[in-house]
Amino acid sequence: MYESAILARYKQAGVFTNNDVLSVDAILGDKLRYNLNYFVDNGFYFSYGFRSRYNQFRANTAFNNIAPNSPVVNSVNLKYTDFTNQIFVQTTFDRKFALGVGLEHKKLNVSTETISDNNKPTVFDDGNYLNAFGYLKLDTYEQKYFVKKGYFCRFKVQMVPRFLK
């Protein structure tokens, strides 16, 4: 789906404060994408951050149309675009657990020109969604690199997205 691409990554600590980290991944190629993360780590006090992601692709999917009285379609050329932004707060306890909550805004556009009505693309989803999420991370690795013992688990709870007009 994504074909060829080159990943360009930039990571910088201490951009605005002494304890923040900015990370940007730009995927340059046939399908442009990016991931942006900004996190201010305050340790046992409340930390906060922001994530942004853009993802888009086109996919041609073949299928058998079995619906009665419908036009014969053997494939669908799907266009998918996802733009997501998150803000969150997090706290750490016992140096092993991180607990966080946040809000997410997602803009989706899913359409196809294969099945058209009056030469207009058929839109499956063109909406804005807002939802809340929470997570718990457990990290007992004994070192950051070349880990020999410990484990890492992430549990995430996400509310059903609410459609925004």
C-alpha positions as a printed Julia matrix, in Angstrom:
165×3 Matrix{Float64}:
   0.0     0.0     0.0
   2.76    2.46    0.84
   5.17    1.47   -1.95
   8.65    3.0    -1.64
   9.71    5.61    0.9
  12.62    7.12    2.78
  12.38    7.73    6.51
  13.87   10.98    7.81
  14.0    11.24   11.61
  14.83   14.2    13.8
  15.02   13.91   17.58
  16.05   16.7    19.92
  16.05   16.91   23.72
  15.84   20.24   25.53
  14.04   22.17   22.79
  11.93   24.45   25.03
  12.75   23.16   28.54
  15.51   21.05   30.08
  13.33   17.92   30.26
  11.45   17.84   26.95
  11.93   15.7    23.84
  10.79   16.47   20.29
  10.72   13.69   17.72
   9.65   14.03   14.08
   9.47   11.17   11.57
   8.89   12.24    7.95
   8.24    9.43    5.5
   8.99   10.77    2.04
   8.0     8.78   -1.01
   4.97    7.69   -3.0
   2.71    8.14    0.03
   3.7    11.02    2.31
   3.31   10.46    6.08
   4.61   11.94    9.31
   4.67   11.32   13.06
   5.39   14.13   15.51
   5.84   13.6    19.27
   6.54   16.23   21.9
   6.84   15.19   25.54
   7.81   17.08   28.7
   8.96   14.54   31.29
   8.52   15.73   34.86
   9.17   12.33   36.45
   6.89   11.67   39.42
   5.06   14.96   38.83
   2.57   15.32   35.99
   4.19   15.17   32.58
   2.43   16.19   29.37
   2.73   15.79   25.67
   1.36   16.13   22.18
   1.28   13.67   19.26
   0.34   14.35   15.66
   0.19   11.91   12.78
  -0.73   12.1     9.1
  -1.23    8.96    7.05
  -2.59    8.51    3.53
  -2.6     5.86    0.83
  -4.47    4.48   -2.15
  -5.34    0.81   -2.51
  -6.95   -1.06   -5.36
  -8.96   -3.97   -3.91
 -10.54   -6.71   -6.01
 -13.78   -8.36   -4.89
 -16.82  -10.27   -6.16
 -19.99   -8.2    -6.24
 -22.93  -10.4    -5.23
 -25.53   -7.75   -4.37
 -28.67   -8.04   -6.55
 -29.61   -5.17   -8.86
 -26.3    -3.38   -8.39
 -23.7    -2.39  -10.96
 -20.99   -4.94  -11.61
 -17.8    -3.8    -9.9
 -14.72   -5.99   -9.79
 -12.45   -3.66   -7.86
 -12.49   -0.55   -5.71
  -9.78    2.1    -5.87
  -9.79    3.29   -2.25
  -8.33    6.62   -1.09
  -7.65    6.8     2.67
  -6.52    9.87    4.64
  -6.08    9.98    8.44
  -5.0    13.09   10.36
  -4.8    12.48   14.14
  -3.8    14.78   17.01
  -3.53   13.81   20.7
  -2.85   15.71   23.91
  -2.17   13.84   27.12
  -0.92   14.01   30.7
   1.06   11.27   32.4
   2.46   10.47   35.82
   5.03    7.9    36.87
   5.08    5.88   40.06
   7.37    3.21   41.49
   9.78    3.89   38.57
   8.06    1.09   36.67
   4.57    2.36   35.94
   3.35    5.24   33.77
  -0.33    6.18   33.9
  -1.77    8.61   31.37
  -5.02   10.1    30.05
  -5.71   12.26   27.05
  -7.94   13.5    24.24
  -7.72   12.6    20.57
  -9.07   14.36   17.48
  -9.17   12.33   14.28
 -10.06   13.57   10.77
 -10.83   10.68    8.41
 -11.55   10.76    4.69
 -12.22    7.45    2.97
 -13.53    7.55   -0.59
 -13.46    5.85   -3.98
 -14.0     7.01   -7.54
 -14.71    3.47   -8.74
 -18.32    3.43   -7.55
 -19.54    6.87   -8.53
 -22.84    8.66   -8.5
 -23.13   11.5   -11.06
 -19.35   11.34  -11.63
 -18.71   12.24   -7.97
 -16.57   10.06   -5.71
 -18.37    7.77   -3.29
 -17.46    8.9     0.23
 -17.46    6.19    2.89
 -16.32    8.45    5.7
 -15.54   12.16    5.81
 -15.75   13.06    9.45
 -14.13   14.49   12.52
 -14.02   12.34   15.65
 -13.19   13.18   19.25
 -12.5    10.61   21.94
 -10.76   10.15   25.28
  -8.15    7.53   26.05
  -6.14    6.2    28.95
  -3.11    3.97   29.23
  -0.93    2.15   31.71
   2.66    1.19   30.87
   4.78   -1.24   32.84
   8.53   -1.33   32.19
  10.82   -3.58   34.28
  13.76   -3.75   31.84
  17.05   -3.67   33.74
  18.69   -1.45   31.09
  17.73    0.65   28.08
  19.8    -1.18   25.46
  20.72   -4.88   25.16
  18.03   -5.99   27.6
  18.61   -9.37   29.25
  15.71   -9.47   31.7
  12.45   -7.7    32.47
   9.33   -7.02   30.48
   7.33   -4.19   28.95
   3.52   -4.07   28.76
   1.18   -1.36   27.54
  -2.55   -1.36   28.24
  -4.74    1.16   26.45
  -8.42    2.02   26.89
 -10.13    4.17   24.31
 -13.68    5.46   24.39
 -15.93    5.1    21.37
 -15.19    8.05   19.07
 -17.76   10.83   19.07
 -18.6    12.24   15.65
 -18.18   16.01   15.38
 -20.05   18.0    12.76
